[in-house]
């Protein structure tokens, strides 16, 4: 079974945030509280998984 998720950026920021919440297995409201910070990654064209990993890396520094 192939478990990687693909995201189509043409669906927009809110669909991208939904994908982030799904991957993190958390409530969408938790992700949307920090929408401005996530939007930076969306605007840079990062996939949700890349954005999550980068945020975790930055937080651990």
C-alpha positions in Angstrom: 0.0 0.0 0.0 1.3 3.4 -1.0 0.9 5.8 2.0 2.4 9.1 0.8 0.0 11.9 0.3 0.0 14.2 -2.7 -1.3 17.7 -2.6 -2.5 19.9 -5.4 -1.6 23.5 -4.6 -4.3 24.7 -7.0 -6.8 23.7 -4.3 -5.6 26.7 -2.2 -4.3 27.4 1.3 -7.2 26.0 3.3 -7.1 22.6 1.6 -3.3 22.7 2.2 -3.9 23.4 5.9 -6.4 20.5 6.0 -3.7 18.2 4.7 -1.2 19.5 7.3 -3.8 18.8 10.1 -4.4 15.3 8.7 -0.7 14.5 8.6 -0.2 15.8 12.1 -3.3 13.9 13.2 -4.6 17.0 15.0 -7.6 19.2 15.0 -7.8 21.6 12.0 -8.5 24.5 14.4 -5.0 24.0 16.0 -3.4 24.4 12.6 -5.6 27.3 11.6 -4.7 29.2 14.8 -1.2 29.4 13.4 -2.3 30.1 9.8 0.1 33.0 9.2 3.1 30.9 10.0 2.0 28.0 7.8 1.1 30.4 4.9 4.9 31.2 4.6 5.5 27.6 3.6 2.5 27.4 1.3 3.6 30.6 -0.5 7.1 29.1 -0.9 5.5 26.2 -2.7 6.4 23.6 0.0 4.5 20.4 0.3 2.8 19.9 3.6 5.3 17.2 4.7 8.2 19.5 3.9 6.7 22.3 5.8 6.0 20.1 8.9 9.6 18.8 8.9 11.1 22.3 8.5 9.0 23.7 11.3 10.1 20.9 13.6 13.7 21.4 12.6 13.4 25.2 13.3 11.7 24.6 16.6 14.4 22.2 17.8 17.2 24.7 17.2 
